[in-house]
């Protein structure tokens, strides 16, 4: 009787991989494809943390994003390619950066999207409050770089620990914080410290009322507002915010 019951039970069991185990195998396989290895203590490691290593880790994601944007690029590349500078069109001593706000549904928005697809590390789309800017070279009317700021991640214990925030502090103060989730320059400006220039321009955003009214900052207003908004910030005379 026992033998018969055991045989019935064995025949009724269907061996199906657990969802969790299947998911773990897929994740491990994907990480291995990207170049991650498991160390002796079980943690993940890569061959290094150089820029080339980081680019390699993101190569699969970049290729996937480019494939998903093929139709977009085919539709807009001929109209927008003229806004990208060739090396011969840039005069380093005459570079004059101008920041211009980007709004959805415009050709500038398409240009921002196309420019971000040229980077080796794919950019985030952001979430919550978002502001996007194109940084132009007024000397040749070419794009220097991109800036996008948006709401930060809410639950980030490492950040809160460094700042010294508790749960109540984060809830009350995080609304006053925005992350630069897109920040960098395009060729050939990236070979002329363009990335550092674009990063410095982030400071100018604190002088703008974009978060409120989206108005234009004129040079005369900019000089008078500097001491009110940020006493330590001095602006070069050839930088404008539109």
C-alpha positions, 0 to 999 in steps of 0.5 A: 500500500505504501509502495503504491502511494509513493509511486502515485505521488512521484508520478504526480510531481512536475518538476518546473524551475522556480521563477526566482531561480530562473530570474537569477540565472538570467540576471547572472547570465546578463551580468556575465555577458556585460563583463561582471565576474564573481569574486571569492566572497561572492560579490560582483567585480569587473576588470576595472573602473576606467572610462573604457570599462564603464563604456563596455558595461553599457555597450549592450544597453546603448546598442538596444537604445540605438536600435529602438531609435532607428526610425527616429534617427532616420526621420530627423538626422538630415534636419538636425545634423547641421547643429553638430560642429565639425572640428574646423568650425570651432574657434576655442578662443571665441567659444560663447556658451548660451543655455537655452531651455528645451520644451517638449514637442519642438525640434530642439527636443528632437535635437536633445534626444538625438544628441544624447544618443551619441554618447557611449553611456545611455542617459536616463529619461528622468522622472518627476520635475524635469528641465532640459537645456541645450548649451549652444556656442553662439559663435557658430550656432552649434551645440556644445552640450546637454543639461537635464535636471530632475527630481532625485531618487526618494529612497537613497540611504547612502545619500541620506546618511552622508547628509545626515538626514532622517526620514522626516528630514528627507520628506521635508527637504528633498523637494528642494533638491534636483539631480543633474541626470544628463550632463556633458558635452558633444564632440569636438567640444568634449576635447576642449574641456567642454564637459567641465564647462557644461558642468560649471553652467549648472550653477547658473540655473540657480539664478533662473526662474525656470522652475517657476515662470520659465522667464528669460534671464537678461545680462543686466538682471543677471548681474544685479541678481548674482549677489542675491541668489549666490554671493560666491558665484561670478558669471563670465560676461559671455555666458547667457541663459535664455 
